[in-house]
Structure formats: structure tokens, C-alpha cells
Amino acid sequence: MKKTMTLIGMIVAFALLAGVAVPRTCNAEDLTELKLKLPKPMFVGTPKNIKSKILDPNTGKKRKPVMAPAGLTNVAFEKEVTASDDEPIIGELEMLTDGDKEGADGSFTEFGPGLQWVQVDLGESYELYVIVLWHYHSQARIYHDVVVQISDDPDFVTGVTTIYNNDQDNSAGLGVGKNWEWIETNEGRVMDAKGAKGRYIRFYSDGSTSNDMNHYIEIEAYGR
């Protein structure tokens, strides 16, 4: 038993040194690579004219394998989506969970300026481990005040777990965050939900470095 625990500790330590996310609620021997199906890239390289004081230091590097418990499925696929604005300027709400992650016209939904949110109803409560978000990747840009929360309360008043927050000045009114901003690419943004349980996932944003509008292409949530 002691040898087994030592081996587990060594695996966890190696994973952490390699920059691989290890969910807190899982043992190392339960983890496997979560293979994400990515859309084709729309541009190559990292633009030099986009600046951020909190830009992810891994920008421009190939993303390391995403490790998660075995047997997870995308429980957000074709689930109902609501939003702070139920009449998008471009696109339809159901496009956010339809499986289309491409960056071309006709694959994204556009909302008006200011703080906006979209919300996925998973239909029942799940234990969530990996959330993947694509805002817009036909052009390099950074979206601001990105906050992602999970709850069993559709109004997000009680039992709210925040799994991502890069709002550095609390301008969204959801607390000061410590996460990075990132430049949009075809890889999307992977977020570790650490086994948080909930039926609803809400995503906030407040414009980008390109304009004041808010965009979403696809949302995936891997859980059980």
C-alpha cells in the first residue's frame, strides 16, 4: 500500500511539473488524456499588436494534453442556452452547443456591447471537470471580464462556484479574479472545473480588444 501511494505521488508530481492539470478530486491513476476535436485554425502566429497586463504566459505555445478522469462526455451538447440578451444580433442561441466550432461566418453568435452572459442548462446536475469555450477565432483578439460559474440555481443567487475569473478590477461586479486573459485561437480555452457540481453554467464577457461586442462559437462541458 505504501509503495502504491508513493507511485501515485510521483505521478502527480510529474504531472504538475509538466504543466498538466490534475483535478483535485481525482487520483493520478484515474486520469487519462481528454482528446478534444478542434476546428481548423483561421490564422497562424501570435499578433504583436495585442497587449494585456495579464496575458497568459503560455501564449503562442502548444497546449499540453488535457488530463481528466476517464469516461467523461460533453454533457453540454445540444443542451438549451439562454442569455442576458435573448435576441442576438447575429446567430441563434442554440448554435452555442450544436457542435460547430468553426470560425467562419455562420458559426458564431454576436451579442451587444457591455457585460453580457450566456447560460447552458445541462438538464440535470453533473460533476464537471473540463469546460472548453470558443468565443471567436477567425481573428486574434482578447475578450475581457471573462467569468465562468456553475450552480444548481438558474438565477445564480445561491450555491455558485466560480471556476474562472479574469476580471482584475471587479468591473463585472462578480469579484476580483486572478486568471489570465488569452488570445483567441482554434484551441478554445480549457478551464478546470475541479469536479464542481451543477446543472447550469454561466459565461460572462464584456467586449474584446477588437470591439465592444460579445461573441460565442461553442461551449463544451465534460462531466459525469
C-alpha positions in Angstrom: 0.0 0.0 0.0 2.8 2.4 0.9 4.6 1.7 -2.4 1.3 2.3 -4.3 0.8 5.7 -2.6 4.4 6.6 -3.3 3.9 5.8 -7.0 0.7 7.9 -7.1 2.6 10.8 -5.5 5.3 10.6 -8.1 2.8 10.6 -11.0 1.0 13.7 -9.5 4.3 15.5 -9.1 5.4 14.7 -12.6 2.1 15.9 -14.0 2.3 19.2 -12.1 5.9 19.8 -13.3 4.8 19.2 -16.9 2.1 21.7 -16.6 -0.8 19.2 -16.8 -3.9 20.0 -14.8 -4.7 17.3 -12.3 -8.3 17.6 -10.9 -8.2 17.9 -7.1 -10.9 15.3 -6.7 -9.1 12.5 -8.6 -6.3 10.1 -8.0 -3.5 10.2 -10.6 -4.1 6.7 -11.8 -7.7 7.6 -12.8 -6.6 10.3 -15.2 -6.5 10.0 -19.0 -6.0 12.3 -21.8 -9.2 14.1 -22.9 -9.0 14.3 -26.7 -10.7 17.4 -27.9 -11.8 17.7 -31.5 -10.6 21.1 -32.7 -11.8 23.2 -35.6 -9.3 24.2 -38.3 -7.1 27.3 -37.5 -8.0 30.6 -39.1 -4.7 32.3 -38.6 -1.1 31.4 -37.6 1.2 33.1 -35.1 0.8 35.5 -32.2 -0.1 39.1 -33.1 2.2 41.6 -31.6 -0.3 44.5 -31.5 -2.5 42.9 -28.8 -1.4 43.8 -25.3 -2.6 42.8 -21.9 -1.1 43.1 -18.5 -2.5 39.7 -17.5 -1.9 37.8 -20.8 -1.4 34.1 -20.3 2.4 33.5 -20.3 1.9 30.3 -22.3 0.5 32.3 -25.3 2.0 31.1 -28.5 3.0 27.7 -27.1 1.3 24.4 -28.0 -1.2 23.4 -25.3 -0.2 20.4 -23.2 -2.5 17.4 -23.1 -5.7 17.9 -21.1 -5.8 15.3 -18.4 -9.1 14.3 -16.7 -11.0 11.4 -15.2 -11.8 8.6 -17.7 -15.3 8.2 -19.1 -16.3 11.9 -19.3 -18.7 13.1 -22.0 -19.7 16.5 -23.4 -22.9 16.9 -21.4 -23.5 20.4 -22.9 -24.0 19.1 -26.4 -27.4 20.3 -27.9 -28.5 21.5 -24.5 -30.7 24.6 -24.0 -29.0 28.0 -24.0 -30.4 31.2 -22.6 -28.7 34.6 -22.4 -28.8 38.2 -20.9 -30.0 39.1 -24.4 -32.3 36.5 -25.9 -32.2 38.1 -29.3 -28.6 38.0 -30.6 -27.6 40.5 -33.3 -26.1 37.6 -35.3 -26.8 33.9 -35.0 -29.0 31.9 -32.7 -28.6 30.7 -29.1 -28.7 27.0 -30.0 -25.6 27.5 -32.1 -23.5 27.6 -28.8 -24.0 23.9 -28.2 -24.5 22.5 -31.7 -21.0 21.0 -32.1 -20.0 23.5 -34.8 -16.7 25.1 -33.6 -15.6 26.6 -36.9 -14.6 30.2 -37.1 -16.2 31.2 -40.4 -19.3 33.4 -40.8 -22.4 31.5 -39.8 -20.8 29.7 -36.9 -20.8 32.4 -34.3 -23.3 34.3 -32.3 -23.0 38.0 -31.6 -24.4 39.9 -28.6 -24.5 43.7 -28.0 -21.9 45.7 -26.0 -21.4 45.8 -22.3 -21.4 42.9 -19.8 -23.4 40.0 -21.3 -23.8 36.4 -20.3 -24.9 33.1 -21.8 -26.1 30.1 -19.8 -26.2 26.4 -20.6 -28.9 24.2 -18.9 -27.4 20.7 -18.7 -30.9 19.3 -17.8 -29.7 17.8 -14.6 -26.8 18.2 -12.1 -23.4 16.9 -13.2 -20.0 16.6 -11.7 -18.0 18.8 -14.1 -14.2 18.6 -14.7 -13.4 20.4 -18.0 -15.1 23.3 -19.6 -14.0 24.5 -23.1 -15.0 27.8 -24.5 -14.6 29.3 -28.0 -15.5 33.0 -28.3 -14.3 33.8 -31.8 -11.2 32.6 -33.6 -11.2 33.8 -37.2 -9.2 36.8 -35.9 -6.9 37.2 -32.9 -8.4 39.1 -30.0 -8.8 39.1 -26.2 -12.2 39.1 -24.5 -12.5 41.0 -21.2 -14.1 40.2 -17.9 -14.5 36.5 -18.6 -16.2 34.9 -15.7 -17.5 31.3 -15.7 -19.7 30.0 -12.9 -21.5 26.7 -12.1 -24.7 26.4 -10.0 -27.9 24.4 -9.4 -29.7 27.7 -9.2 -30.8 29.1 -12.6 -30.6 32.6 -11.3 -27.1 32.2 -9.8 -28.1 33.6 -6.4 -27.1 30.6 -4.3 -24.7 27.8 -4.5 -22.5 29.4 -7.0 -19.0 28.1 -7.8 -16.7 30.3 -9.9 -14.2 28.3 -11.9 -12.7 31.1 -14.0 -12.4 34.9 -13.5 -10.0 37.3 -15.2 -11.8 40.5 -14.2 -9.0 42.3 -12.4 -11.0 45.3 -11.2 -14.4 43.8 -10.4 -16.0 45.9 -13.2 -18.4 42.9 -13.8 -19.4 43.0 -10.1 -18.6 39.3 -9.6 -15.4 39.7 -7.6 -11.8 40.3 -8.4 -10.3 37.5 -10.5 -6.8 36.1 -10.7 -7.0 34.2 -14.0 -5.2 35.1 -17.2 -6.6 36.8 -20.3 -5.9 34.9 -23.5 -5.7 35.4 -27.3 -8.5 33.5 -29.1 -7.4 30.6 -31.3 -9.0 27.4 -32.7 -7.9 25.6 -29.5 -10.5 27.4 -27.4 -9.9 28.0 -23.7 -9.8 24.9 -21.4 -10.9 25.5 -17.8 -10.5 23.1 -14.9 -13.9 22.8 -13.2 -12.3 20.5 -10.5 -15.4 18.3 -10.1 -17.8 21.2 -9.3 -21.4 20.0 -9.3 -24.2 21.9 -11.0 -26.9 21.9 -13.6 -26.2 25.4 -15.0 -23.1 27.0 -16.4 -23.0 30.8 -17.0 -20.3 32.6 -19.0 -19.8 36.4 -18.8 -17.8 38.7 -21.1 -17.6 42.4 -21.7 -16.3 43.1 -25.2 -12.8 42.5 -26.7 -9.7 44.2 -27.9 -11.4 44.4 -31.4 -14.7 46.0 -30.4 -17.4 46.3 -27.7 -19.4 43.3 -29.0 -19.6 39.8 -27.3 -19.2 36.7 -29.3 -19.6 32.9 -28.7 -19.0 30.0 -31.1 -19.2 26.9 -28.9 -19.3 25.7 -25.3 -18.3 22.2 -24.2 -18.6 20.8 -20.7 -17.1 17.4 -19.8 -18.6 15.7 -16.8 -20.4 12.7 -15.4 
